[in-house]
Amino acid sequence: MENNNNNELIIKGKVKVCGVEVPNLYGGFGKDQKTILAKTVAELHSRELKKINELIKNHIEDKYFEEGTDFIDLKNGLLKVPLNELGFSKRDISISKNIYLLSQQGYTLLLKLLDTPLSRKEYKIVIRDYFTIKETKGSILYLTQAELDQLVVRKDGTIRRNRETSSISTFIQNGELPNNRISYAKITNITYDIIYNMYAKEIKEHLDLRQQDNLRDFLSTPDLSLIREIEDEIHWMCKKGYTWREIYRDLVKEYPNQVEPVRAEKSIKELKKAKRFAIDSNEFKKLR
């Protein structure tokens, strides 16, 4: 693997994850890519480093992990890294056969091998508090194109959501739904139920969110797009004179397969703080 500025490993101090202070690492697999040491994984998941290293090594041999994409062995010297700054003593460095660095994809693959309820719970925390940590350059928060897409879909979804509110008002006027807040929650939860087979409370628990969080602020772009699509259909059928019972019946038929909700890398609140977004790694454009 060629050593250049794009895969140089950068240490940006430490961050606290699961109550443990760990090195905050970027690079190795590409510029600005968050990475994590196998040593850190062992600490966060209360596993022996020796066992984690053995697990990685055994699955390198069967090509489960791909070098340069999922892991890098810092002992091979291709990346010039001051290992002592990463918490390794001289003895650790001398006796260790391998010092593994994992990409986010590599970390995800590793956690599939540690498939226990506790590991999955810790995984959500690590993804939230380590890999998706908010980073700023000066006073400017930068967005990738994917994050900009999420912001645009969310804004467009708000406009369509207002149209859905007018649809709900029609159902209330027709006597199909009671005139209270429960009607609005019912429509929203039925939309979620059709997509995920879960209501909002269950989705928040699944994504490790607080119950007071606005769910749509944390959903990925594909999820937001699917919700928007269904809300469009509700509005269209309402204008055509469909009853709520008929709309629900047709939606259940049209969307028979449920999907799993996916949490976005950054919440909408974080994205709204951005002043610019990235076109690629070198070019930035101002948000208007």
Secondary structure, DSSP 4 states (H G I P E B T S, - for coil): ----GGG--EEEEEEEETTEEEEEEE-SSSTT-EEEEHHHHHHHTT--HHHHHHHHHHHHHTTSS-BTTTEEEGGGSSS---GGGGT--HHHHHH-S--EEEEHHHHHHHHHHT-SHHHHHHHHHHIIIIIT----BTTB-EE-HHHHHHHHHHHHHHHHHHHHHHHHHHHHHTTSS-SSHHHHHHHHHHHHHHHHSS-HHHHHHHTT--TTS-GGGTB-HHHHHHHHHHHHHHHHHHHTT--HHHHHHHHHHH--S-----B-SS-HHHHTT-SEEESSSS-EEE--
